[in-house]
């Protein structure tokens, strides 16, 4: 059975049970009070009869039961509604004197009473009338007699039956009313549960930002609030898992992207070694570039893992001579730039700056490689470093196609490419500048772009001392 019907049936049944018990107790209590009142009135009539008999016996003394019977027959007592009927009998129920009619069904009362004890009982006649019969002891010439009188109390029982019948009709109407009210109240109480049930279905379908409205401060309100807290934590946990998965994907994409530049340098210098006669000095220079790019590639994979997947922020920095550093970076791409007719000019003011060299070299190589991709064939790229008031600025300036003004603000977004067909044709993935932005931010610097479409682009790296 559903909780809705459990609550509904419980409310209706409890109401019926409580009302029935209450109604029964009330009607029964009223009946007993009325019966006790009648008993008291019949006892008063009995006492009045006793007083009258005793007074008459003192006025006109009698000596035997026949004279007592004669005296009793001459006594008449009216209560305003009817004449009191009574009789005088012995312990074994034999009648000595009778005034009016005493129901035969009440003749056993005197045999049940102890000596000098009075009492009462209800007696029902064949025509279903109910009488209240009272008997009290009467001493006459050392004999124990009983003075009995009775009253018709059928109206009490008739009234009780009518009250029970009226109460039954009232309970029927009350049950219908309570049933209707219970339907509404149960639906209102269980509304938060229905909302939470609907919310869980949506969450199971993947919509984790669902929340339920807290409309009360009761247990269901607390449950709704706790549900929202749980949902928020679950959403945050799933977001963390999603972010972790995204970081792993970014790492794979970034590593695949970043590996191309050192490989390009390695391939370019290796091609020089095998395709042209070289002096020993040229062989050493090419081999040195190949060796350094290979070692950088090895270190870069680990550092990109730390940066992207583990979100590491505390890479150790070391002092770097910016003049030598920029010239070495420019030399790494010299072969491939020469093959495309691109001239790279490096000019840098001497300055010692704390950097993570492998990561910062990745930034510069990305910027130079993007400048290369912005040219079809031929062109000039200037790699320049100069001091600033509070640090050092590195600028990569090209005379390529430039970037449309409306897209300049989005070029550091992951996977965003200005010219998608051109970028894919030249091996772009749209991840380079997003990684560059993170690396520059990691150094406490700022990455800034300025471009005029058709004239070229300037990329500035502002690094603080």
ABEGO torsion letter per residue (X at the ends): XBAAAAAAAAAAAAAAAAAAAAAAAAAAAAAAAAAAAAAAAAAAAAAAAAAAAAAAAAABBBABAAAAAAAAAABBBBAGABBBBBBBBBAAGBBABBBEBBBAAAAAAAAABBBGBBBBBBBBBAAGBBBBBBBBBBBBGGBBBBBBBBBBAAAAAAAAAAAAAAAAAAAAAAAAAAAAAAAAAAAAAAAAAAAAAAAAAAAAAGBAABBBBBABABAAAAAAAAAAAAAAAAAAAAAAAAAAAAAAAAAAAAAAAAAAAAAAAAAAAAAAAAABBBBAAAAAAAAAAAAAAAAAAAAAAAAAAAAAAAGBABBBBBBBBAAAAAAAAAAAAAAAAAAAGBBBBBBBBBBBBBBBAAAAAAAAAAAAAAAAAABABEEBBBBBBBBBAAEBBBBBBBABAEBBAAAAAAAABBGBBABAAAAAAAGBAGAAAAAAAAAAAAAGBBBBBBBBBGAEBBBBBBBBX
